[in-house]
Amino acid sequence: MSNVLIVHAHPEPASLTSALKDVAVETLRADGHAVKVSDLYAMGWKPLADAHDFTERRDPDRLIYVAESKNAYASGFQTADIAAEQDKLLWADAVLFSFPLWWFGMPAILKGWFDRVFAYGFAYGVGEHSETHWGDRYGEGTLAGRRAMLIVPIGGHLPHYSDRGVNGSIDDVLWPIQHGALFYPGMDVMLPFPVYSADRMDEDGWAEVKTAFKGRLARLFIDDPIPYRAQNGGHYDGKQRLKPELGGGSDGINMHLVREGDPQEVLRGQVRQTRRLAS
């Protein structure tokens, strides 16, 4: 069985978001998985990235957060709360992020978790940086080999988040999180589990959502992840732009998904195996 970390961000224990977190804990443990939960509001998580994140400073006169983050991670000068969350991530085989969609993004407390925990040298700034290799990121990195999935209750209706919806497709809305924060340090990102019209759900609707959610959890380590292209797999040119013959004619984020007929991606001399979208 596997280790699963749930990072949960909702201030109300009786909310639908918290209920989904509880279903995940119960279901995963019943299936034999080990589960840890970082309930950020219950923990009183500090969301501000500031000088108090470092037990010793490289430059006490001026705070350059990136430089201090790099020094603290390398030297053991991170605060205990940051180090503990990093240890949980390294322990996990999969990470579930449970949060409501607020203003087209995550709650501030969860954004602060990423800002502080994804330190320089841990989640970014790692690997070879050269003319042919742009660091270990987007398919490579410290968190490679782990799966990630977003659990996202949304107040809006599903059509509003469809391809032609007024809010933009859910894939577009979640792109900065799924591709920019999770795939960047190497995680395999699963399709999200959005729950629409969450604040108008009745008991029958909850029963349907709960059943569907349990099904997704049962396939957490079976389903294919979103087939994002690896940065160093050969599909991008020397300026990190997708090569013109790739992308299936798309000018949106879907161009960054591997498609049938695309050349194989090669990372560190090994062919990267990934699901491919039909052309």
PyMOL commands that set and color helices and strands:
alter all, ss='L'
color gray80, all
select helices_A, chain A and resi 16-30+40-43+51-53+65-75+80-91+108-117+158-161+170-183+198-200+203-218+253-256
alter helices_A, ss='H'
color red, helices_A
select strands_A, chain A and resi 3-8+34-39+94-98+147-153+188-189+193-195+265-267+270-272
alter strands_A, ss='S'
color yellow, strands_A
deselect
rebuild
show_as cartoon
